[in-house]
Amino acid sequence: MKILHTADLHLGQVIYQNYDRSDEHRHFFHRLEQWCEEEKPDALLVSGDVFDIQQPSATVKKAFTDYFVHLHQVCPQMHIVITAGNHDSASRIQADSSVWKLANAHLIGTPPAVDSLEQADGWQHQYIIKLDHGYVVALPYMAGERKGIIQSILDKVTEDNTLGLPVVMMAHQAVTGLDITGHGFDIGTLRTIDSDAMGSGFDYLALGHIHKPQTIGHLEDAMSDEVCYHAPVIRYSGSALHVSCDEAYPHTVSLVDIDQHQGRVQIRQLRIDELRHFHVLPSDGTSFTSADEALDAMKAFVAEGQRGYIRFRFDVNTGLPSNFGQMVYDALLPYDEEWRYNPKMLWTGVSADDASEKEKLVFEVAELQQMTDPMVFIERTLNQYPNLDLDDVRQAFEEVKAEMLLLSEEKQEKKRQKTKSVQP
Ligand SMILES: [Mn+2]
């Protein structure tokens, strides 16, 4: 059984507030089409986050339809299996599924209900796709652990699989043991699920959600073009494009060949040559110390290449003019968006302010007492933290708030139960 495994397409993504990435996606699909033609896999799997937002525009939906119908026309024998990720609307992905069957495509949006195990037997088959040479268990994004439900589906496959055909399962989850380089969060904020909770009985777990290609338990092989393991194998194909500029590693599509159930799993990484690469200037690893220096270097750099994304690294003591961003955009104007700018700068070195005495901030006591939003305080004292990203801080506070709300609800619930049990 041969499959092409990809995930996290994020169709419709707009990056750095204003850049449309549709030409980058078109470039990706063009390459994907060539691979499908060359390799003729039994199935093409897209493990979630097909779209970047829950309600993509008509243009983005049209692009989705055009891409996949075209793939079907090029490889009519190939099954296409697409599951919903956390970025997708589960019901919207599910809504068109019967039409897509006509194109040999299986769209699975809605996850199994939490009480599935109490329902009449047979619900499992919505998630099982039987191919000529194996099985695909297609699970969309599920919030939280559903081990019993997953195992129940896998057991149905085992029952049917008297020939010992390979079993591939798809899911959109963060599992323990992964490398999250490039994602804008640390492991503490990412809800991971133990890989045991994904059940047993599959030979290859085709995961989405994490953008770096990797096989769980074999992180040292991340950059190997070709590897072979004994089943079961748990792997992230990684995203189609760099979703953020911190993803400074190659992105690939995984070509997976499985000889039999519990047999050998051979993985080849097909390198995606992205239309626009991400560049940090200066490219020699040093830092700029003036706006002019940065602008001159950028002009020389972009004149030599065709297109890409640019980001600057500055020494923290560099004084930048307030309209620096506009100066960059103006300089890139002749390139008609082929060269694009990421205004989130990288800062290096130690601030001179830290060494000398800082300007004292004075707040009235009454003012402080009335302050309820920590963001107000942080914004007022922003000059104390030159590298602080306000959006990140704001998001962190939102997360803490949500967590505290949850805790207090749990506490109240416990209290209620306690009072109940005391009553006769
Ligand atoms: Mn995701």
Residues whose N, C-alpha, C, O or C-beta is under 5 A from the ligand:
A	BS01	MN	D49 G85 N86 H87 H209
